[in-house]
Amino acid sequence: MILDFIGLFVLIAGYVIGLGAVTVIDIHGFLGRKSSYWTEATTRTHKVTKPLIWVGIILVIIGGALVFRNEWFAGVPLYHLLVSAVLMLNGLFLSYRVSPFLLQREKEGKSAELLPASWQRKIVVSFVVSDIGWWGSLLMVVWWVVR
């Protein structure tokens, strides 16, 4: 019983922190597609949201491991595990490809310039994967809790 309580609390905390940060950076990124002001704001904001997203993913995985400890490889727990893996891969792309690109542009004094179209397309795909993963995972966990 206590593991269920702790697990669900940690899982929900992970969604609050991670999905909250994803929502903030996605809104900034959307606004930054056509605006130099929001492009620069996105570069600055991602320095805060990136670690929060990683904290959220880690908490979601730990909370999920506790909550789903008796039924990992079927239904919602399996979906949760697979989506967590996809979100981590997506996060690695954003952390080790996109973030260094943004930081380099900032060093060069180009943080207010719109991103090249090729980078915008990659980032949009990544954000779509992120949103579907985070919201879909949360939806499935809520369904699992109330079933």
RAJOMO-V865274 format. One record per pair of residues at least 24 apart in sequence whose ideal C-beta (glycine too) atoms are under 10 Angstrom apart, sorted by the first residue. I is the first residue (numbers start at 1). J is the second residue. If there is no record, write none. Layout:
BEGIN
i->{I/I}
j->{J/J}
END
This chain:
BEGIN
i->{2/3/3/3/3/4/4/4/4/5/5/6/6/6/6/7/7/7/7/7/7/7/7/8/8/8/8/8/8/9/9/9/9/10/10/10/10/10/10/10/10/10/10/11/11/11/11/11/11/11/11/11/11/11/11/11/11/11/12/12/12/12/12/12/12/12/13/13/13/13/13/13/14/14/14/14/14/14/14/14/14/14/14/14/14/15/15/15/15/15/15/15/15/15/15/16/16/17/17/17/17/17/17/17/17/17/17/18/18/18/18/18/18/18/18/18/18/18/18/18/18/18/18/19/19/19/19/19/19/19/19/19/19/19/20/20/20/20/20/21/21/21/21/21/21/21/21/21/21/21/21/22/22/22/22/22/22/22/22/22/22/22/22/22/23/23/23/23/23/24/24/24/24/25/25/25/25/25/25/25/26/26/26/26/26/26/26/29/29/29/29/29/29/29/30/30/32/32/32/32/32/33/33/33/33/33/33/34/34/35/35/36/36/36/36/37/38/38/39/39/39/39/39/39/39/39/39/40/40/40/40/40/40/40/41/41/42/42/42/42/43/43/43/43/43/43/43/43/43/43/44/44/44/46/46/46/46/46/46/47/47/47/47/49/50/50/50/50/50/50/51/53/53/53/53/53/53/53/54/54/54/54/56/56/56/57/57/57/57/57/57/57/58/58/60/60/60/60/60/60/61/61/61/63/64/64/67/67/67/68/68/71/75/75/75/75/76/76/76/76/76/76/76/76/76/77/77/77/79/79/79/79/79/80/80/80/80/80/80/81/82/82/83/83/83/83/83/83/83/83/83/84/84/85/86/86/86/86/86/86/87/87/87/87/87/87/88/89/89/90/90/90/90/90/90/90/90/91/91/91/93/93/93/93/93/94/94/94/94/94/94/97/97/97/98/98/98}
j->{66/66/67/69/70/66/67/69/70/66/67/62/63/66/67/62/63/64/65/66/67/68/69/63/64/66/67/141/145/59/63/66/67/58/59/60/61/62/63/64/65/66/67/59/60/61/62/63/64/65/66/67/68/80/137/138/141/145/59/60/63/67/138/141/142/145/55/56/59/60/62/63/55/56/57/58/59/60/61/62/63/64/84/137/138/56/59/60/63/134/135/137/138/141/142/56/59/51/52/53/54/55/56/57/58/59/60/49/52/53/54/55/56/57/58/59/60/87/91/130/134/137/138/52/53/56/60/130/131/133/134/135/137/138/49/52/53/56/134/45/46/48/49/50/51/52/53/54/55/56/134/49/52/53/56/57/87/91/127/130/131/133/134/135/49/130/131/134/135/48/49/52/53/49/50/52/53/94/127/130/123/124/127/128/130/131/134/98/115/120/123/124/126/127/124/127/112/114/115/120/123/114/115/117/120/123/124/114/120/112/114/111/112/113/114/112/112/114/102/105/110/111/112/113/114/115/120/102/105/106/110/111/112/113/111/112/102/111/115/123/99/101/102/103/105/106/110/111/112/115/102/106/111/94/95/98/99/102/103/99/102/103/106/94/91/94/95/98/99/102/95/87/90/91/94/95/130/134/88/91/94/95/87/91/134/84/87/88/90/91/133/134/84/88/84/87/134/137/138/141/85/87/88/141/137/141/141/144/145/141/144/144/140/143/144/147/137/139/140/141/142/143/144/145/147/140/141/144/136/137/140/141/144/136/137/138/140/141/144/137/133/137/129/132/133/134/136/137/138/140/141/133/137/133/129/130/132/133/136/137/129/130/132/133/134/137/133/129/133/125/126/127/128/129/130/133/134/126/130/133/122/123/125/126/129/122/123/126/127/129/130/122/123/126/122/123/126}
END
